[in-house]
Amino acid sequence: MIDRAAFEALSARPGDGARARALTAAIKAGSAAELPALAALWLNAAAAAPEVLPAIYDGAAQGWLGRAPDAPAIGLQAQPPEPIPADFWTAFWALLDEPAGSLGAGGITARTAALLGRLSPGLSPRLGGVALAFPGVADAVAQGYPHRFTLQSLALCPPNSLGGEFHALIVDNGFDLEVLDREALGLAEAPAPHAYLNARILQCHDLWHLAAGYRTTGLHEVAISGFQLGQFGHHYSAMFLAVVLTRLAAERAEAAPLFLDTILTGWTHGRESPPLLGLDWEALWALPVEDIRARVGLSAYASPWPADLFEQLSVAA
């Protein structure tokens, strides 16, 4: 259990990379009591002080994995935290109180996204500034609001190509080509750079699964959230991971090594990979994934745990 009042107070206080490094090193050494403090630090970066996010996750990776990502530091000036509204906490704890497995992937996505709408209005421009500090993001945003991919163009691609594999992934699994309907969400009307970022993540999330080597399994959805965070400071991913870690701290502290391995290797992979956000994917549709990786300098994610671990455990249960 977590002392919720103490956790809320802790989440209002920003930390830094050194604090994150010390916490993950202590957890790795066996001090599970530090897990709520790390969850509060991640939540602070997602909900109040996003400028500290790159340093916090780099520090957490160093403390847990024994090394920081081999990538330039993302220099951002710390700013006073935004207040975290009371109605955010009401929704946050209601989400944490849902029985495990009761919401499904879609329900978790919707409820986590709804948390973002309950944050301080002053957070939005700060989040945009954080994203633009990540490599390649400003150039990608300058390309303008992304036009849609089409199943028709993907259907013309060879089966062993990225486009062919992407088409099969969408059609065979009954996925939407974009995760959510961008028009229904009104993304085009969002302020810069959020219009571009939010539309681009919807159309590229499943594509990045293929290109960067993440399976469409429960564990790898957690991993790719770390990857997206490391690529461009994706706000939804930051909130999702803070929710995941808080739930672990409250209910399943013994599973922390599995999740920290997964999240922080995903973050490190994102930080060490070339920027994928603005890549002209349509010019690469006809090429095999391995050729694309070689061309752009992208390595596949090296999962520290079996990708289908959750599914294996579910069958065993």
LODRENLO-14506 format. One record per residue (C-alpha): chain; x, y, z; residue number from 1; residue in three letters. Coordinates in nm, 4 decimals. Layout:
residues N
R   chain         xx         yy         zz     n   res
R       A          X          Y          Z   NUM   ala
...
This chain:
residues 317
R   chain         xx         yy         zz     n   res
R       A     0.0000     0.0000     0.0000     1   met
R       A     0.0979     0.3628    -0.0540     2   ile
R       A     0.0298     0.6520     0.1811     3   asp
R       A    -0.1596     0.8564    -0.0754     4   arg
R       A    -0.1309     1.1939     0.0958     5   ala
R       A     0.2450     1.1476     0.1333     6   ala
R       A     0.2733     1.0331    -0.2294     7   phe
R       A     0.0861     1.3407    -0.3536     8   glu
R       A     0.3126     1.5689    -0.1526     9   ala
R       A     0.6227     1.3915    -0.2825    10   leu
R       A     0.4981     1.4165    -0.6424    11   ser
R       A     0.4792     1.7957    -0.6093    12   ala
R       A     0.8547     1.8179    -0.5465    13   arg
R       A     1.0816     1.7910    -0.8527    14   pro
R       A     1.3998     1.5902    -0.8385    15   gly
R       A     1.6951     1.5504    -1.0700    16   asp
R       A     1.9075     1.2890    -1.2403    17   gly
R       A     2.1204     1.2297    -0.9323    18   ala
R       A     1.8113     1.1568    -0.7238    19   arg
R       A     1.6766     0.9165    -0.9872    20   ala
R       A     2.0124     0.7407    -1.0108    21   arg
R       A     2.0314     0.6965    -0.6341    22   ala
R       A     1.6767     0.5604    -0.6144    23   leu
R       A     1.7154     0.3013    -0.8906    24   thr
R       A     2.0527     0.1924    -0.7524    25   ala
R       A     1.8931     0.1439    -0.4094    26   ala
R       A     1.5993    -0.0508    -0.5550    27   ile
R       A     1.8378    -0.2715    -0.7496    28   lys
R       A     2.0288    -0.3377    -0.4272    29   ala
R       A     1.7061    -0.4644    -0.2702    30   gly
R       A     1.5451    -0.1557    -0.1144    31   ser
R       A     1.1892    -0.1850    -0.2476    32   ala
R       A     1.0884     0.0872    -0.0005    33   ala
R       A     1.2331     0.3422    -0.2459    34   glu
R       A     0.9901     0.2424    -0.5226    35   leu
R       A     0.7146     0.4935    -0.4252    36   pro
R       A     0.9722     0.7741    -0.4276    37   ala
R       A     1.0811     0.6805    -0.7802    38   leu
R       A     0.7184     0.6598    -0.8955    39   ala
R       A     0.6538     1.0040    -0.7464    40   ala
R       A     0.9588     1.1402    -0.9286    41   leu
R       A     0.8336     1.0025    -1.2614    42   trp
R       A     0.4864     1.1394    -1.1950    43   leu
R       A     0.6278     1.4824    -1.1147    44   asn
R       A     0.8050     1.4855    -1.4524    45   ala
R       A     0.4824     1.3815    -1.6293    46   ala
R       A     0.2405     1.6070    -1.4425    47   ala
R       A     0.4261     1.9097    -1.3105    48   ala
R       A     0.7892     1.9644    -1.4144    49   ala
R       A     0.8575     1.8110    -1.7586    50   pro
R       A     1.1925     1.9847    -1.8015    51   glu
R       A     1.3528     1.7373    -1.5596    52   val
R       A     1.2241     1.4315    -1.7483    53   leu
R       A     1.5320     1.3619    -1.9667    54   pro
R       A     1.7725     1.3912    -1.6746    55   ala
R       A     1.5515     1.1777    -1.4507    56   ile
R       A     1.5245     0.8908    -1.6980    57   tyr
R       A     1.8926     0.9107    -1.7932    58   asp
R       A     1.9773     0.9006    -1.4228    59   gly
R       A     1.7369     0.6137    -1.3599    60   ala
R       A     1.8972     0.4185    -1.6453    61   ala
R       A     2.2434     0.4782    -1.5043    62   gln
R       A     2.1423     0.3615    -1.1577    63   gly
R       A     1.9572     0.0551    -1.2836    64   trp
R       A     2.1525    -0.0541    -1.5925    65   leu
R       A     2.4939     0.0638    -1.4764    66   gly
R       A     2.5337     0.3185    -1.7547    67   arg
R       A     2.3606     0.6255    -1.8902    68   ala
R       A     2.2444     0.6207    -2.2535    69   pro
R       A     2.5222     0.6772    -2.5061    70   asp
R       A     2.3619     0.9952    -2.6342    71   ala
R       A     2.4095     1.3704    -2.5843    72   pro
R       A     2.2468     1.5122    -2.2729    73   ala
R       A     1.9234     1.6983    -2.3388    74   ile
R       A     1.9839     2.0304    -2.1706    75   gly
R       A     1.6693     2.1910    -2.0302    76   leu
R       A     1.6448     2.4608    -1.7671    77   gln
R       A     1.4550     2.3485    -1.4581    78   ala
R       A     1.1423     2.5510    -1.3859    79   gln
R       A     0.9071     2.5684    -1.0870    80   pro
R       A     0.6545     2.2820    -1.0992    81   pro
R       A     0.2993     2.3416    -1.2123    82   glu
R       A     0.0403     2.2646    -0.9437    83   pro
R       A    -0.1195     1.9216    -0.9773    84   ile
R       A    -0.4970     1.9803    -0.9553    85   pro
R       A    -0.7136     1.7945    -0.7043    86   ala
R       A    -0.9350     1.6488    -0.9762    87   asp
R       A    -0.6258     1.4930    -1.1359    88   phe
R       A    -0.5612     1.3032    -0.8139    89   trp
R       A    -0.9239     1.1898    -0.7960    90   thr
R       A    -0.8975     1.0415    -1.1450    91   ala
R       A    -0.5469     0.9057    -1.0843    92   phe
R       A    -0.6410     0.7097    -0.7735    93   trp
R       A    -0.9638     0.5891    -0.9361    94   ala
R       A    -0.7523     0.4433    -1.2175    95   leu
R       A    -0.5153     0.2812    -0.9678    96   leu
R       A    -0.8133     0.1318    -0.7830    97   asp
R       A    -0.9389    -0.0524    -1.0924    98   glu
R       A    -0.8877    -0.4289    -1.0515    99   pro
R       A    -0.5924    -0.5594    -1.2488   100   ala
R       A    -0.6983    -0.6608    -1.5991   101   gly
R       A    -1.0435    -0.5041    -1.5735   102   ser
R       A    -0.9951    -0.2261    -1.8288   103   leu
R       A    -0.8126    -0.3941    -2.1159   104   gly
R       A    -0.5567    -0.2155    -2.3317   105   ala
R       A    -0.8099     0.0266    -2.4806   106   gly
R       A    -0.9521     0.1196    -2.1427   107   gly
R       A    -0.6097     0.1835    -1.9948   108   ile
R       A    -0.5210     0.4037    -2.2933   109   thr
R       A    -0.8414     0.6058    -2.2632   110   ala
R       A    -0.8196     0.6497    -1.8869   111   arg
R       A    -0.4503     0.7440    -1.8973   112   thr
R       A    -0.5113     0.9925    -2.1792   113   ala
R       A    -0.7962     1.1434    -1.9758   114   ala
R       A    -0.5512     1.2152    -1.6946   115   leu
R       A    -0.3589     1.4463    -1.9283   116   leu
R       A    -0.6673     1.6643    -1.9693   117   gly
R       A    -0.6825     1.7239    -1.5950   118   arg
R       A    -0.3381     1.8819    -1.5656   119   leu
R       A    -0.2549     2.2501    -1.5255   120   ser
R       A    -0.3149     2.4551    -1.8445   121   pro
R       A     0.0324     2.6013    -1.7975   122   gly
R       A     0.1870     2.2619    -1.8665   123   leu
R       A     0.1098     2.2457    -2.2405   124   ser
R       A     0.3641     2.4993    -2.3711   125   pro
R       A     0.6276     2.3532    -2.1418   126   arg
R       A     0.5639     2.0056    -2.2796   127   leu
R       A     0.6058     2.1403    -2.6319   128   gly
R       A     0.9371     2.2952    -2.5398   129   gly
R       A     1.0596     1.9703    -2.3886   130   val
R       A     0.9690     1.7701    -2.6992   131   ala
R       A     1.1446     2.0206    -2.9262   132   leu
R       A     1.4659     1.9770    -2.7260   133   ala
R       A     1.4945     1.6104    -2.8309   134   phe
R       A     1.7077     1.5407    -3.1411   135   pro
R       A     1.5245     1.5654    -3.4715   136   gly
R       A     1.1913     1.6830    -3.3307   137   val
R       A     1.2093     2.0445    -3.4487   138   ala
R       A     1.2969     1.9330    -3.8033   139   asp
R       A     1.0125     1.6800    -3.8012   140   ala
R       A     0.7574     1.9376    -3.6802   141   val
R       A     0.8740     2.1784    -3.9511   142   ala
R       A     0.7485     1.9303    -4.2136   143   gln
R       A     0.3915     2.0280    -4.1289   144   gly
R       A     0.0849     1.8374    -4.0168   145   tyr
R       A     0.1278     1.4743    -4.1332   146   pro
R       A    -0.0938     1.3425    -4.4099   147   his
R       A    -0.2439     0.9979    -4.3674   148   arg
R       A    -0.0954     0.6660    -4.4716   149   phe
R       A    -0.3353     0.4469    -4.6745   150   thr
R       A    -0.3999     0.0757    -4.6734   151   leu
R       A    -0.4201     0.0923    -5.0536   152   gln
R       A    -0.0574     0.2026    -5.0876   153   ser
R       A     0.0586    -0.0494    -4.8275   154   leu
R       A    -0.1227    -0.3314    -5.0099   155   ala
R       A     0.0994    -0.2718    -5.3135   156   leu
R       A     0.4191    -0.3437    -5.1179   157   cys
R       A     0.6032    -0.6785    -5.1296   158   pro
R       A     0.5131    -0.9135    -4.8403   159   pro
R       A     0.8682    -0.9046    -4.6982   160   asn
R       A     0.8902    -0.5253    -4.7030   161   ser
R       A     0.8160    -0.2796    -4.4226   162   leu
R       A     0.5010    -0.1681    -4.6026   163   gly
R       A     0.3894    -0.5262    -4.6573   164   gly
R       A     0.4524    -0.6214    -4.2945   165   glu
R       A     0.2758    -0.3067    -4.1750   166   phe
R       A    -0.0263    -0.3878    -4.3935   167   his
R       A    -0.0374    -0.7439    -4.2581   168   ala
R       A    -0.0063    -0.6256    -3.8968   169   leu
R       A    -0.3032    -0.3909    -3.9374   170   ile
R       A    -0.5292    -0.6183    -4.1421   171   val
R       A    -0.4553    -0.9519    -3.9745   172   asp
R       A    -0.5107    -0.8108    -3.6251   173   asn
R       A    -0.8060    -0.5879    -3.7080   174   gly
R       A    -0.6127    -0.2793    -3.5980   175   phe
R       A    -0.6942     0.0734    -3.7094   176   asp
R       A    -0.4297     0.2223    -3.9371   177   leu
R       A    -0.4076     0.5047    -3.6850   178   glu
R       A    -0.4546     0.4066    -3.3221   179   val
R       A    -0.7300     0.6671    -3.2660   180   leu
R       A    -0.9322     0.8945    -3.4950   181   asp
R       A    -0.7326     1.2176    -3.5238   182   arg
R       A    -1.0324     1.4135    -3.6580   183   glu
R       A    -1.2564     1.3046    -3.3709   184   ala
R       A    -0.9861     1.4175    -3.1302   185   leu
R       A    -0.9447     1.7525    -3.3064   186   gly
R       A    -0.5694     1.7141    -3.3257   187   leu
R       A    -0.5265     1.9536    -3.6171   188   ala
R       A    -0.6476     2.2386    -3.3944   189   glu
R       A    -0.3970     2.1711    -3.1168   190   ala
R       A    -0.1243     2.4340    -3.0635   191   pro
R       A     0.2214     2.3750    -3.2097   192   ala
R       A     0.4028     2.1426    -3.1780   193   pro
R       A     0.1288     1.9227    -3.0309   194   his
R       A    -0.0784     1.8991    -3.3497   195   ala
R       A     0.2094     1.7344    -3.5338   196   tyr
R       A     0.3320     1.5237    -3.2415   197   leu
R       A    -0.0069     1.3821    -3.1475   198   asn
R       A    -0.1028     1.2959    -3.5069   199   ala
R       A     0.2377     1.1474    -3.5833   200   arg
R       A     0.2371     0.9166    -3.2817   201   ile
R       A    -0.1051     0.7820    -3.3781   202   leu
R       A     0.0063     0.6939    -3.7298   203   gln
R       A     0.3548     0.5664    -3.6422   204   cys
R       A     0.3124     0.3744    -3.3148   205   his
R       A     0.2471     0.0364    -3.4784   206   asp
R       A     0.4984     0.1141    -3.7528   207   leu
R       A     0.7685     0.1708    -3.4898   208   trp
R       A     0.6829    -0.1681    -3.3400   209   his
R       A     0.8010    -0.3232    -3.6672   210   leu
R       A     1.0900    -0.0936    -3.7496   211   ala
R       A     1.2424    -0.0855    -3.4010   212   ala
R       A     1.1808    -0.4512    -3.3133   213   gly
R       A     0.9021    -0.4338    -3.0538   214   tyr
R       A     0.6445    -0.7127    -3.0522   215   arg
R       A     0.2757    -0.6285    -3.0085   216   thr
R       A     0.2629    -0.7967    -2.6662   217   thr
R       A     0.1772    -0.6610    -2.3243   218   gly
R       A     0.5370    -0.6366    -2.2060   219   leu
R       A     0.6576    -0.4754    -2.5266   220   his
R       A     0.3831    -0.2122    -2.5086   221   glu
R       A     0.5524    -0.1079    -2.1856   222   val
R       A     0.8935    -0.1228    -2.3540   223   ala
R       A     0.7896     0.0851    -2.6546   224   ile
R       A     0.6513     0.3484    -2.4189   225   ser
R       A     1.0056     0.3856    -2.2865   226   gly
R       A     1.1322     0.3988    -2.6464   227   phe
R       A     0.8858     0.6723    -2.7464   228   gln
R       A     0.9745     0.8684    -2.4346   229   leu
R       A     1.3437     0.8442    -2.5248   230   gly
R       A     1.2789     0.9493    -2.8837   231   gln
R       A     1.0821     1.2683    -2.8206   232   phe
R       A     0.9663     1.2949    -2.4606   233   gly
R       A     0.6189     1.1597    -2.5482   234   his
R       A     0.3848     1.2942    -2.2820   235   his
R       A     0.1324     1.0107    -2.2862   236   tyr
R       A     0.4184     0.7609    -2.2436   237   ser
R       A     0.5527     0.9580    -1.9460   238   ala
R       A     0.2135     0.9480    -1.7764   239   met
R       A     0.1546     0.5814    -1.8625   240   phe
R       A     0.4906     0.4782    -1.7165   241   leu
R       A     0.4288     0.6822    -1.4014   242   ala
R       A     0.0944     0.5036    -1.3594   243   val
R       A     0.2598     0.1638    -1.4152   244   val
R       A     0.5328     0.2306    -1.1595   245   leu
R       A     0.2893     0.3673    -0.9008   246   thr
R       A     0.0741     0.0570    -0.9315   247   arg
R       A     0.3819    -0.1598    -0.8873   248   leu
R       A     0.4811     0.0350    -0.5773   249   ala
R       A     0.1313    -0.0074    -0.4335   250   ala
R       A     0.0660    -0.3714    -0.5214   251   glu
R       A     0.3525    -0.5659    -0.6783   252   arg
R       A     0.6893    -0.4331    -0.5661   253   ala
R       A     0.8422    -0.7754    -0.6331   254   glu
R       A     0.7819    -0.7200    -1.0071   255   ala
R       A     0.9885    -0.3988    -1.0126   256   ala
R       A     1.2988    -0.5618    -1.1674   257   pro
R       A     1.0969    -0.6903    -1.4646   258   leu
R       A     0.9396    -0.3515    -1.5308   259   phe
R       A     1.2469    -0.1391    -1.4663   260   leu
R       A     1.4535    -0.3644    -1.6933   261   asp
R       A     1.1905    -0.3244    -1.9641   262   thr
R       A     1.1201     0.0480    -1.9297   263   ile
R       A     1.4789     0.1610    -1.8948   264   leu
R       A     1.6152    -0.0549    -2.1772   265   thr
R       A     1.3349     0.0872    -2.3930   266   gly
R       A     1.4272     0.4418    -2.2878   267   trp
R       A     1.7941     0.3762    -2.3597   268   thr
R       A     1.7110     0.2252    -2.6987   269   his
R       A     1.5065     0.5342    -2.7835   270   gly
R       A     1.7812     0.7715    -2.6750   271   arg
R       A     2.0504     0.5801    -2.8648   272   glu
R       A     1.8497     0.5303    -3.1854   273   ser
R       A     1.8448     0.7849    -3.4697   274   pro
R       A     1.5415     1.0168    -3.4653   275   pro
R       A     1.2525     0.8343    -3.6325   276   leu
R       A     0.9782     1.0921    -3.5899   277   leu
R       A     1.0298     1.2781    -3.9175   278   gly
R       A     1.1568     0.9901    -4.1304   279   leu
R       A     0.9975     0.9648    -4.4768   280   asp
R       A     0.8526     0.6194    -4.4188   281   trp
R       A     0.6610     0.6118    -4.7454   282   glu
R       A     0.9889     0.6309    -4.9373   283   ala
R       A     1.0954     0.3153    -4.7514   284   leu
R       A     0.7777     0.1059    -4.7751   285   trp
R       A     0.9152    -0.1337    -5.0396   286   ala
R       A     1.2383    -0.2156    -4.8502   287   leu
R       A     1.2821    -0.5018    -4.6011   288   pro
R       A     1.2988    -0.3935    -4.2387   289   val
R       A     1.6608    -0.5084    -4.2015   290   glu
R       A     1.7649    -0.2948    -4.4997   291   asp
R       A     1.5916     0.0073    -4.3508   292   ile
R       A     1.7628    -0.0435    -4.0165   293   arg
R       A     2.1003    -0.0611    -4.1897   294   ala
R       A     2.0236     0.2481    -4.3957   295   arg
R       A     1.9196     0.4690    -4.1032   296   val
R       A     2.1461     0.3166    -3.8346   297   gly
R       A     1.8700     0.1615    -3.6246   298   leu
R       A     1.9204    -0.1483    -3.4108   299   ser
R       A     1.6345    -0.3750    -3.3080   300   ala
R       A     1.5297    -0.3666    -2.9430   301   tyr
R       A     1.7146    -0.6287    -2.7383   302   ala
R       A     1.4461    -0.7405    -2.4949   303   ser
R       A     1.5838    -0.8470    -2.1554   304   pro
R       A     1.2745    -1.0644    -2.0971   305   trp
R       A     1.0619    -1.2822    -2.3295   306   pro
R       A     0.8366    -1.0509    -2.5262   307   ala
R       A     0.5291    -1.2656    -2.4593   308   asp
R       A     0.5973    -1.3173    -2.0889   309   leu
R       A     0.2601    -1.1774    -1.9771   310   phe
R       A     0.0781    -1.3949    -2.2281   311   glu
R       A     0.2715    -1.7037    -2.1140   312   gln
R       A     0.1840    -1.6321    -1.7509   313   leu
R       A    -0.1810    -1.5796    -1.8405   314   ser
R       A    -0.1991    -1.9169    -2.0136   315   val
R       A    -0.0234    -2.0852    -1.7228   316   ala
R       A    -0.2677    -1.9301    -1.4770   317   ala
